[in-house]
C-alpha cells in the first residue's frame, strides 16, 4: 500500500546529525544496520531521561519495527543482533554491560560526547540498578555526590566504604545525606557510621525539617546525648 504522505500542519521532527549523511550513510551497505541506527535516532529523541540509552528489549518491544527486519520473530531477532553488532563495530553505537537482578544487560549509547561519558561511567561503576525493566540502570555522569561529601569531610574512599556509600545513596534521599554530613561536620564526628546512624534513625522515626546551625544548641545537645553519642568515641 503506497504511503499516503505526511499530514498537514506541524509534525514532530527527529534530529539527525549532518555528519550521518556525509560520512556514515555512504559507508552503510547493510539495510538492517541502517534501520537500527535510524530507529535509535528516533527512539532516543522521544526520551526525556537525563542519560539516554537503549537496550535490546527496547527494539524487541516494537513489533512494527521488528516486522521490517524479518519474516518471523526468530529471523527478526537474529537480524537485530547482527545489526546492533555492526553498528557497534562501526562506532555509531557504544555499548556497556550492567549486571542487574534480571541478569546481564547491554546498554547502547549513541557515540556522542554525552554517550561516551555515559559508557565510561558505566564501565567505571558509576551506576546503580533501578529495578525497572525499561530503564535498568541509573547512570552518574559525575561522581555521586555522596562520594564527594565523604572525601571532602571524612577522607579517602576504600572499596568497602564505596560499597556502603553506594547502598546508602540508593536508599536515602540526597537532602537527607547532605544534612547528615553537615551534622557530622558540625559535631566534629567525621565517621561514616555516625552519619549512617542518623540516616537510619530518620528512616525509622521520620526527619523533621529544620536548619542545623545558627541557634542550634538545643539540636547540638540532642545529637550529643541521644543514641548517636556512642559514635563520638
N, C-alpha and C positions, 0 to 999 in steps of 0.2 A: 504493500500500500504506500503510495507516494506521501512524502512529508508535506503536510498542509501549509507549512510556512509559519514564521514567527508571528505571534499575535500583535495587534496594535497596542500602542501605549508603552509604558515603561516595562522593561524586562530586566531581570537581575543578570548582571554580567559577572564573569569569572575572571579574576586577574591571572594572566599568564605572562611570565617574563618574556621580553622580546628575544632574549638570548636563546629561549627554547626554539624559536622558529629559525634563527640564523645559525645555530650551532648543533643543537640536538636533533631537530627534525630531519635535517639532511642525512644524518647518520643512522636513523632508526629505520630498519628494514623489516622488523618483526611487528606484525599487526597487534599481537597480544601485548607486547611491551608498550606500544603507543597508546593502546586503550587504557591500560593500567595507569600510566603516567597522567594522561588527561583526566581520568576519573579522580586521581588523587588531587589534582589541582582543584577540581570542582568540590570534592568532598571536604577537603581541608578548609576551603573558603566558607563552608557552612558552619564551621566550628567557632565557638567564642571562647574556647579554653585558652588559658594563658600560654600553654605549651601544646602545640598541635602535633598529633601523630595519628597513624592508622595501624590497625592490626589486621591480620589475615581474616579475622572474624568480621571486620567491617566490610571487606569486599564480599565475603560469603553471604552476608546478610542481605545484599542487594540482588534479588532474584533477576530483575530486568538486566542488570549489568552482567551477571553470570551467564544468562541465556545467550549473550553475544560472544561468549568465549568457547562454548562447546555445546554439542547436541544433548549430552547427558550431564548429570551432576558430577560424575566421576571425571568425565572429559574436561568439564569446565574447571574443576579444582586443579587438575593436572596442568591445564593451560595457565591458570592463575599463578601457581607456584613457579612455573617456568618464566612467566612474565616478570614476576617480582624479582626472581634471581637475576634476570637480565638487567632490570632497572638498577639493582644494587651494584652489579658488576660494572655498569656504565658510569655509576656515580651520581645518578639522578636521585636515588634514594640512599639514605643511610639507615642502617639497622642496628638495634641494640636489644639484647635479650634480658628479660627480667624473670625472676622466679617468684610466683605467687602461689596462693593456696590452690588455685585451679591448675597449677603446673607451669611449665616454661612457656613464655610468650615472647614473640618477637615484635618489637615496635618499629615502625617505618616512619622516617622523617624525610622531608624534602631537604636536599643538600643546599640549604641557605645558611646564612650566619647563625640564625636562631636555631635551626635544625641541627647544625654542627655542635652548638653549645649544649643542646638538649641531649644529643647522643653521648657527648663527652661526660655530661652529668650522670647519666645512667651508668656508664662504664666506671665512673668514679664512685658509684654507690650513693649518689645524692638523689635518692628516690625512695618512696615507700609505697606499699600496696594500698589501694583504695578500697578493696573489697568489692569493686564493681566489675561486671563483665565488659561493659562498654569501654570504660577507661580504667584499665587495671593498675596504672601506676601514676602517682603524683610525682612530678619531677621538679627538682630545685635547680634552677639555672645558677643561682648563687648559693653559697654555703648557707645551710639553715641557720636562722638567727640564734637558735638555742646553742649552737656550736660557738658562734661568735661571742655570745654572752659568757659562756663558760671560759673561753680562752682569755677574754678581757678581764674577768673578775676572779677567776679561780686559778687557772694555769693551763699548761699544755694538755691536749687530749691524749688519752690512751685508747687502744682498741676497745677495752671493756667499758670505759666511760662513754665513748662514742656510741656504743650499742645501747647503753642505758638512756642516753640523751635522745637517741632516735625513737626509742619506745615511748619516752615521756612526751616528745613532740607530737606523736600520733594520738596521744590520749588527752592532753591538756590544751586549752585554748592559748594562743600566743600571748594575749594580755595577762593571763594568769602567770605564765612562765616569766614574763618580763618583770611583773611586780614581785614575784617570789625572789628573783635575783636582786631586785632593789632592796627588799627587806634584808636579805642576807648581807649585802654590802653595808647597809646602814647599821646593822648589828655587828659588823666585822666578823661574821661567821662565814668564811669562804670555803664551804664544803657542800658538795652536791647532795649528800644525804640530808642535810638540813633543808635545802631547797625542796628536795623531793618530799620531805615530811610536810612542809607547808602545802604543797600541791595535793598531797593525799588527804590532808585534813579538809582543805577546801572542797575536795570532791565528795567527801563524806558529809560534811556539815554545811556546805554552801559558803560562798565567798561574798562578803559584804563590800559593796562599792565604797571606797574611801581613798584618801590620798595619804600615802605614808610619807611623812615629812612635816616640816613646819612645827606646829604644836602637837607633837607626836609622843609625848612622854607616856601617855596612857597606853598607846599602842606598843611602845617600847617595852613597858613593864609586862604587858600581856604576853608578848612573844618571849620575853626573858623568863617568865615564871610558869608558862604552860608546858605542855609536853615536849616542846622543842628545846627546852633548856639543856637536855642531855647532850645536844649536838654542839654545845659551846666548849665542851671539854676536849 
